[in-house]
Amino acid sequence: MARSIPGRFGEPGTYVVVRHGRRTFAARVPLYEAFHVHVDAEGVLRTDHEIRLGRLRAVALHYRLDRRG
């Protein structure tokens, strides 16, 4: 499982940037992602992807990855 980690301003992460006139404001958003990539019992590659905003779950996605050819 891969997870994004919390951090301070200036470290890697998600930021919101707002320009107002000649001024620019930036803030680090507490957006965290987790990926769990696995092969299911049928041999299909799957990914569970969760996005959280702070402590709240914003999105939960479940992917099935197929080879198309």
N, CA, C and O atoms as CSV, one atom per row, in Angstrom:
chain,resi,resn,atom,element,x,y,z
A,1,MET,N,N,0.850,-1.173,0.000
A,1,MET,CA,C,0.000,0.000,0.000
A,1,MET,C,C,0.892,1.232,0.000
A,1,MET,O,O,1.877,1.288,0.736
A,2,ALA,N,N,0.553,2.214,-0.820
A,2,ALA,CA,C,1.270,3.488,-0.856
A,2,ALA,C,C,0.365,4.564,-0.277
A,2,ALA,O,O,-0.833,4.598,-0.559
A,3,ARG,N,N,0.937,5.428,0.523
A,3,ARG,CA,C,0.166,6.510,1.146
A,3,ARG,C,C,0.920,7.823,1.022
A,3,ARG,O,O,2.149,7.849,1.083
A,4,SER,N,N,0.182,8.914,0.847
A,4,SER,CA,C,0.811,10.223,0.945
A,4,SER,C,C,0.937,10.547,2.426
A,4,SER,O,O,0.140,10.084,3.242
A,5,ILE,N,N,1.926,11.330,2.761
A,5,ILE,CA,C,2.167,11.628,4.167
A,5,ILE,C,C,1.932,13.107,4.460
A,5,ILE,O,O,2.126,13.954,3.588
A,6,PRO,N,N,1.514,13.418,5.686
A,6,PRO,CA,C,1.336,14.822,6.065
A,6,PRO,C,C,2.678,15.548,6.032
A,6,PRO,O,O,3.734,14.924,6.137
A,7,GLY,N,N,2.628,16.825,5.891
A,7,GLY,CA,C,3.864,17.599,5.876
A,7,GLY,C,C,3.599,19.066,6.125
A,7,GLY,O,O,2.465,19.495,6.337
A,8,ARG,N,N,4.658,19.805,6.093
A,8,ARG,CA,C,4.587,21.248,6.321
A,8,ARG,C,C,4.577,21.994,4.999
A,8,ARG,O,O,4.857,21.423,3.944
A,9,PHE,N,N,4.256,23.261,5.070
A,9,PHE,CA,C,4.257,24.116,3.887
A,9,PHE,C,C,5.641,24.077,3.242
A,9,PHE,O,O,6.661,24.202,3.921
A,10,GLY,N,N,5.660,23.902,1.927
A,10,GLY,CA,C,6.909,23.840,1.186
A,10,GLY,C,C,7.342,22.419,0.881
A,10,GLY,O,O,8.169,22.201,-0.005
A,11,GLU,N,N,6.796,21.450,1.604
A,11,GLU,CA,C,7.105,20.048,1.341
A,11,GLU,C,C,6.169,19.525,0.250
A,11,GLU,O,O,5.161,20.166,-0.049
A,12,PRO,N,N,6.481,18.378,-0.347
A,12,PRO,CA,C,5.590,17.814,-1.368
A,12,PRO,C,C,4.179,17.623,-0.814
A,12,PRO,O,O,3.995,17.229,0.338
A,13,GLY,N,N,3.204,17.907,-1.648
A,13,GLY,CA,C,1.812,17.759,-1.235
A,13,GLY,C,C,0.895,18.490,-2.183
A,13,GLY,O,O,1.295,18.863,-3.286
A,14,THR,N,N,-0.333,18.694,-1.756
A,14,THR,CA,C,-1.340,19.389,-2.554
A,14,THR,C,C,-1.504,20.800,-2.034
A,14,THR,O,O,-1.628,21.018,-0.829
A,15,TYR,N,N,-1.503,21.758,-2.948
A,15,TYR,CA,C,-1.593,23.159,-2.566
A,15,TYR,C,C,-2.729,23.849,-3.315
A,15,TYR,O,O,-3.081,23.468,-4.431
A,16,VAL,N,N,-3.286,24.859,-2.685
A,16,VAL,CA,C,-4.241,25.762,-3.321
A,16,VAL,C,C,-3.543,27.103,-3.449
A,16,VAL,O,O,-2.998,27.623,-2.476
A,17,VAL,N,N,-3.560,27.661,-4.652
A,17,VAL,CA,C,-2.931,28.953,-4.894
A,17,VAL,C,C,-4.000,29.910,-5.404
A,17,VAL,O,O,-4.734,29.596,-6.341
A,18,VAL,N,N,-4.081,31.086,-4.775
A,18,VAL,CA,C,-5.061,32.094,-5.149
A,18,VAL,C,C,-4.319,33.387,-5.449
A,18,VAL,O,O,-3.485,33.839,-4.664
A,19,ARG,N,N,-4.636,33.969,-6.592
A,19,ARG,CA,C,-4.060,35.274,-6.942
A,19,ARG,C,C,-5.157,36.310,-6.822
A,19,ARG,O,O,-6.244,36.159,-7.379
A,20,HIS,N,N,-4.856,37.351,-6.095
A,20,HIS,CA,C,-5.810,38.447,-5.892
A,20,HIS,C,C,-5.070,39.737,-6.175
A,20,HIS,O,O,-4.252,40.196,-5.378
A,21,GLY,N,N,-5.377,40.315,-7.333
A,21,GLY,CA,C,-4.627,41.504,-7.740
A,21,GLY,C,C,-3.171,41.146,-7.959
A,21,GLY,O,O,-2.858,40.246,-8.738
A,22,ARG,N,N,-2.286,41.846,-7.277
A,22,ARG,CA,C,-0.845,41.574,-7.393
A,22,ARG,C,C,-0.337,40.632,-6.306
A,22,ARG,O,O,0.857,40.336,-6.247
A,23,ARG,N,N,-1.218,40.173,-5.467
A,23,ARG,CA,C,-0.806,39.304,-4.361
A,23,ARG,C,C,-1.151,37.842,-4.670
A,23,ARG,O,O,-2.150,37.551,-5.328
A,24,THR,N,N,-0.319,36.949,-4.189
A,24,THR,CA,C,-0.536,35.520,-4.346
A,24,THR,C,C,-0.504,34.868,-2.972
A,24,THR,O,O,0.389,35.120,-2.163
A,25,PHE,N,N,-1.496,34.028,-2.731
A,25,PHE,CA,C,-1.592,33.312,-1.465
A,25,PHE,C,C,-1.553,31.816,-1.760
A,25,PHE,O,O,-2.145,31.354,-2.736
A,26,ALA,N,N,-0.860,31.070,-0.923
A,26,ALA,CA,C,-0.788,29.613,-1.097
A,26,ALA,C,C,-0.972,28.936,0.250
A,26,ALA,O,O,-0.515,29.431,1.281
A,27,ALA,N,N,-1.648,27.795,0.222
A,27,ALA,CA,C,-1.849,27.007,1.439
A,27,ALA,C,C,-1.766,25.535,1.091
A,27,ALA,O,O,-2.229,25.105,0.035
A,28,ARG,N,N,-1.178,24.777,1.978
A,28,ARG,CA,C,-1.106,23.325,1.799
A,28,ARG,C,C,-2.431,22.737,2.266
A,28,ARG,O,O,-2.882,23.012,3.378
A,29,VAL,N,N,-3.053,21.927,1.411
A,29,VAL,CA,C,-4.358,21.336,1.696
A,29,VAL,C,C,-4.132,19.956,2.309
A,29,VAL,O,O,-3.293,19.199,1.819
A,30,PRO,N,N,-4.865,19.614,3.373
A,30,PRO,CA,C,-4.680,18.297,3.986
A,30,PRO,C,C,-5.371,17.196,3.176
A,30,PRO,O,O,-6.314,16.557,3.642
A,31,LEU,N,N,-4.873,16.994,1.951
A,31,LEU,CA,C,-5.417,15.986,1.047
A,31,LEU,C,C,-4.456,14.816,1.028
A,31,LEU,O,O,-3.273,14.981,0.728
A,32,TYR,N,N,-4.961,13.633,1.347
A,32,TYR,CA,C,-4.115,12.451,1.440
A,32,TYR,C,C,-4.701,11.338,0.588
A,32,TYR,O,O,-5.918,11.168,0.516
A,33,GLU,N,N,-3.816,10.582,-0.059
A,33,GLU,CA,C,-4.255,9.485,-0.912
A,33,GLU,C,C,-3.622,8.184,-0.448
A,33,GLU,O,O,-2.505,8.167,0.070
A,34,ALA,N,N,-4.350,7.105,-0.641
A,34,ALA,CA,C,-3.824,5.769,-0.364
A,34,ALA,C,C,-4.192,4.867,-1.535
A,34,ALA,O,O,-5.328,4.884,-2.008
A,35,PHE,N,N,-3.228,4.082,-1.998
A,35,PHE,CA,C,-3.424,3.131,-3.090
A,35,PHE,C,C,-3.088,1.730,-2.586
A,35,PHE,O,O,-2.059,1.526,-1.943
A,36,HIS,N,N,-3.935,0.797,-2.872
A,36,HIS,CA,C,-3.656,-0.602,-2.569
A,36,HIS,C,C,-3.830,-1.370,-3.872
A,36,HIS,O,O,-4.950,-1.536,-4.355
A,37,VAL,N,N,-2.719,-1.839,-4.439
A,37,VAL,CA,C,-2.728,-2.574,-5.701
A,37,VAL,C,C,-2.567,-4.052,-5.372
A,37,VAL,O,O,-1.659,-4.434,-4.634
A,38,HIS,N,N,-3.448,-4.881,-5.919
A,38,HIS,CA,C,-3.401,-6.308,-5.613
A,38,HIS,C,C,-4.012,-7.127,-6.749
A,38,HIS,O,O,-4.710,-6.594,-7.611
A,39,VAL,N,N,-3.740,-8.406,-6.734
A,39,VAL,CA,C,-4.333,-9.356,-7.682
A,39,VAL,C,C,-5.400,-10.126,-6.919
A,39,VAL,O,O,-5.129,-10.685,-5.856
A,40,ASP,N,N,-6.618,-10.155,-7.464
A,40,ASP,CA,C,-7.713,-10.839,-6.770
A,40,ASP,C,C,-7.643,-12.356,-6.997
A,40,ASP,O,O,-6.734,-12.858,-7.658
A,41,ALA,N,N,-8.610,-13.061,-6.441
A,41,ALA,CA,C,-8.634,-14.526,-6.510
A,41,ALA,C,C,-8.744,-15.051,-7.939
A,41,ALA,O,O,-8.365,-16.192,-8.202
A,42,GLU,N,N,-9.261,-14.235,-8.874
A,42,GLU,CA,C,-9.394,-14.640,-10.276
A,42,GLU,C,C,-8.185,-14.232,-11.112
A,42,GLU,O,O,-8.173,-14.433,-12.326
A,43,GLY,N,N,-7.154,-13.650,-10.458
A,43,GLY,CA,C,-5.956,-13.241,-11.181
A,43,GLY,C,C,-6.065,-11.889,-11.845
A,43,GLY,O,O,-5.248,-11.559,-12.705
A,44,VAL,N,N,-7.069,-11.083,-11.461
A,44,VAL,CA,C,-7.281,-9.760,-12.047
A,44,VAL,C,C,-6.577,-8.712,-11.189
A,44,VAL,O,O,-6.705,-8.708,-9.965
A,45,LEU,N,N,-5.836,-7.830,-11.844
A,45,LEU,CA,C,-5.156,-6.751,-11.139
A,45,LEU,C,C,-6.179,-5.684,-10.754
A,45,LEU,O,O,-6.931,-5.204,-11.602
A,46,ARG,N,N,-6.204,-5.320,-9.485
A,46,ARG,CA,C,-7.163,-4.335,-8.979
A,46,ARG,C,C,-6.447,-3.296,-8.136
A,46,ARG,O,O,-5.364,-3.540,-7.605
A,47,THR,N,N,-7.067,-2.141,-8.025
A,47,THR,CA,C,-6.533,-1.066,-7.187
A,47,THR,C,C,-7.671,-0.458,-6.389
A,47,THR,O,O,-8.733,-0.159,-6.935
A,48,ASP,N,N,-7.445,-0.278,-5.101
A,48,ASP,CA,C,-8.341,0.495,-4.240
A,48,ASP,C,C,-7.650,1.827,-4.005
A,48,ASP,O,O,-6.490,1.861,-3.593
A,49,HIS,N,N,-8.343,2.909,-4.259
A,49,HIS,CA,C,-7.777,4.254,-4.195
A,49,HIS,C,C,-8.696,5.095,-3.317
A,49,HIS,O,O,-9.873,5.273,-3.629
A,50,GLU,N,N,-8.158,5.602,-2.237
A,50,GLU,CA,C,-8.949,6.423,-1.322
A,50,GLU,C,C,-8.326,7.812,-1.204
A,50,GLU,O,O,-7.113,7.946,-1.047
A,51,ILE,N,N,-9.158,8.831,-1.281
A,51,ILE,CA,C,-8.716,10.216,-1.115
A,51,ILE,C,C,-9.430,10.790,0.096
A,51,ILE,O,O,-10.654,10.717,0.207
A,52,ARG,N,N,-8.648,11.361,1.001
A,52,ARG,CA,C,-9.205,11.970,2.212
A,52,ARG,C,C,-8.862,13.443,2.255
A,52,ARG,O,O,-7.780,13.859,1.840
A,53,LEU,N,N,-9.786,14.212,2.754
A,53,LEU,CA,C,-9.568,15.632,3.008
A,53,LEU,C,C,-9.570,15.766,4.522
A,53,LEU,O,O,-10.623,15.764,5.161
A,54,GLY,N,N,-8.374,15.884,5.085
A,54,GLY,CA,C,-8.252,15.830,6.537
A,54,GLY,C,C,-8.611,14.430,6.990
A,54,GLY,O,O,-8.047,13.453,6.498
A,55,ARG,N,N,-9.539,14.324,7.917
A,55,ARG,CA,C,-9.962,13.006,8.419
A,55,ARG,C,C,-11.181,12.451,7.692
A,55,ARG,O,O,-11.613,11.333,7.972
A,56,LEU,N,N,-11.735,13.221,6.764
A,56,LEU,CA,C,-12.959,12.816,6.075
A,56,LEU,C,C,-12.648,12.155,4.741
A,56,LEU,O,O,-11.818,12.647,3.976
A,57,ARG,N,N,-13.315,11.038,4.463
A,57,ARG,CA,C,-13.157,10.381,3.168
A,57,ARG,C,C,-13.887,11.207,2.128
A,57,ARG,O,O,-15.081,11.472,2.266
A,58,ALA,N,N,-13.174,11.615,1.085
A,58,ALA,CA,C,-13.763,12.400,0.005
A,58,ALA,C,C,-14.173,11.505,-1.156
A,58,ALA,O,O,-15.253,11.668,-1.723
A,59,VAL,N,N,-13.298,10.550,-1.508
A,59,VAL,CA,C,-13.548,9.673,-2.652
A,59,VAL,C,C,-12.954,8.298,-2.360
A,59,VAL,O,O,-11.861,8.191,-1.804
A,60,ALA,N,N,-13.672,7.261,-2.735
A,60,ALA,CA,C,-13.143,5.895,-2.684
A,60,ALA,C,C,-13.408,5.265,-4.043
A,60,ALA,O,O,-14.556,5.150,-4.470
A,61,LEU,N,N,-12.347,4.862,-4.713
A,61,LEU,CA,C,-12.451,4.289,-6.057
A,61,LEU,C,C,-11.895,2.873,-6.055
A,61,LEU,O,O,-10.950,2.567,-5.328
A,62,HIS,N,N,-12.485,2.020,-6.868
A,62,HIS,CA,C,-12.024,0.642,-7.014
A,62,HIS,C,C,-11.844,0.390,-8.506
A,62,HIS,O,O,-12.804,0.443,-9.275
A,63,TYR,N,N,-10.607,0.118,-8.907
A,63,TYR,CA,C,-10.291,-0.084,-10.314
A,63,TYR,C,C,-10.102,-1.564,-10.602
A,63,TYR,O,O,-9.622,-2.329,-9.765
A,64,ARG,N,N,-10.490,-1.941,-11.804
A,64,ARG,CA,C,-10.158,-3.243,-12.359
A,64,ARG,C,C,-9.317,-2.935,-13.585
A,64,ARG,O,O,-9.756,-2.196,-14.466
A,65,LEU,N,N,-8.121,-3.487,-13.654
A,65,LEU,CA,C,-7.200,-3.189,-14.738
A,65,LEU,C,C,-7.137,-4.382,-15.687
A,65,LEU,O,O,-6.670,-5.461,-15.323
A,66,ASP,N,N,-7.616,-4.165,-16.902
A,66,ASP,CA,C,-7.647,-5.219,-17.919
A,66,ASP,C,C,-6.697,-4.875,-19.048
A,66,ASP,O,O,-6.487,-3.707,-19.374
A,67,ARG,N,N,-6.129,-5.907,-19.636
A,67,ARG,CA,C,-5.297,-5.720,-20.828
A,67,ARG,C,C,-6.223,-5.718,-22.036
A,67,ARG,O,O,-6.972,-6.670,-22.258
A,68,ARG,N,N,-6.166,-4.661,-22.798
A,68,ARG,CA,C,-6.978,-4.564,-24.019
A,68,ARG,C,C,-6.031,-4.685,-25.208
A,68,ARG,O,O,-4.941,-4.113,-25.198
A,69,GLY,N,N,-6.431,-5.400,-26.193
A,69,GLY,CA,C,-5.481,-5.534,-27.269
A,69,GLY,C,C,-6.095,-5.846,-28.528
A,69,GLY,O,O,-5.402,-5.989,-29.535
